[in-house]
Amino acid sequence: MRYTTISSKSGPIFRMSTFRNDEVLVSESIEHLPSIRIIMVIICLLIGIGTLINLIVTYIKYKLIFKQSLFYRIIVPFLLFLNIIFHVSHYAHNIYDPAGYHEPKFLYRKIVFSEMEQTFLFNFPLSILFIIATRKLLLCCTKQQTKSLNMFIVVALYCLLSMISGGHYIHEPPSSFSLIHNITISGETIVAFLLFIVALCIHRSITNKINKRRYNRLVTDEDISNSNDPLSISQQRPLKSKMSDNE
């Protein structure tokens, strides 16, 4: 492996990525984590607690009107819960130990206030998007009639951004990471993908029901229109036959 040293003694150490022509971090060469990084980790954990509270409050709000299926009442909320666990674990641990994740140099470097600030800042809009996605997805799991396209767009956008976590494997193979690093990386990526599939299935289910309801309404309206016709086709035939007999 070819190493590129930024500082002779205390600076971070990089090497070329296994799969790409980018430098990845292998050691920070520090004895203690800087205070700013500790604060960043704590803030990530607090944001995670906030998203969990939002999930619990939203679940309680819709609990009595969820559809009866176990899929809507248990599986969907549980996937959202798992996503919070893996997402928060990955982001907080990544900020705490970027060398273990072989963080690319362009993401690790300090631009304004600290190393790993890009990952830290990206977590804010992503968490807000997750809160919105949670509310829309759980609402579509209820008996209330609702349009699901907006839900699917928001959830799909969140899932695609969350699956960026799997980008670690673009630079290094799973064998380059420890068990805990693989769990947080693959966990967030897989759960986000499952949420995308769930949102797609719910959207298609609601859309099919709406289309079926519209079709039934059109058929019913047509039947009512025919029944209100003073001389329907079935009534006109015997009348014409009677008139021809009189002639």
Secondary structure, 3 states (H helix, E strand, C coil): CCEEECCCCCCCEEEECCCCCCEEEEECCCCCCCHHHHHHHHHHHHHHHHHHHHHHHHHHHHHHHECCCHHHHHHHHHHHHHHHHHHHHHHHHHHHCCCCCCCEHHHHCCCCCCCCHHHHHHHHHHHHHHHHHHHHHHHCCECCCCCCHHHHHHHHHHHHHHHHHHHHHHHCCHHHCCHHHHHHHHHHHHHHHHHHHHHHHHHHHHHHHHHHHHHHHHHHHHHHHHHCCCCCHHHHHHHHHHHHHHC
